[in-house]
């Protein structure tokens, strides 16, 4: 199986913690040059130092705040002027605050759409020309199992994640002829800061301890535990590899078997 990413350059968003960072780690272990993208420069500097360099990889970082679209555009344009080569794009942005969809204000939808769909669109437009030139491209969007089964209490997130999945599928239809694939990885309940926030929210709304809420959620997962970030990252890295060249337009759940196959 060809998992070798030596000589490939990956742009990984939201990559100072959680699944984003774990994905960057896995891609570096496969030989990729990894550029981390996030808003906290201190954490970026720490994260980039921890990436594998045993195969001569050169890792970088870009400071960009995905809540500010113009900031993202400027930061990425500046990066690409200096480093005009990208083979892999991993889109990963933190989700909005939770709550019932009926209580959500229109502005919440607009801001979240901007952070996810519009930023993803800009990044794809910025890097796809380089992928076409190389005859190799991988776009992987880390979204959520809510694409297949909406999660109670995450109304805005459910809506926008679905839009990203549809956007990605459309890309796969348009770009496949150029050797570029577009796929989604759908994490279930994964040991990250985001999960901790969800547990805290449910703990308060249900008047239960976080431990009780966690046990109830785990009981509905066939493997009876939450996933680890590195397990989700392994799926991301595989989809970025040469071995996954004919896998495109899919939404792959990495959730311990909780959601039904669709």
TATA-V181932 format. One line per field, one symbol per residue. psi: psi as a letter, one per 40 degrees, with the letter a starting at -180 (. if undefined). burial: b if it has 9 or more other C-alpha atoms within 8 Angstrom, else e. Layout:
# TATA-V181932
psi = ???
burial = ???
This chain:
# TATA-V181932
psi = hhehfheihhhhiffeiadddddddddddeeihhhihiehdddddddddeiheefeihiiihhhheegddddddddddddddgghhdhhhhhhiiiiaiiddehiddddddddddcdddddddddddddddddefhihhhhhbieeddhihhefddddddddddddddddddddedeefhihihhgiahigidddddddddddddefiiddddddddddehdefiiiidddddddddddeiddfdehieihhhgfeediih.
burial = eebebbebbbbbbbbbebbbbbbbbbbbbbbbbbbbbbeeeeebbebbeebbbeeebebebbbbbbeebebbbebbbebbeeeebbbbbbbbbeeeebbbbeebeeebbebbbbbbbbbbebbbeebbebbbeebbbbbbbbbbbbbeebeeebbbbbebbbbbbebbbbbbeebbeebbbbbbbbbbebbbeebbebbbbbbeeeebebeebbeeebbebeebebbebbbbbbbbbbbbbbbbbebbbbbebbbbbbbeee
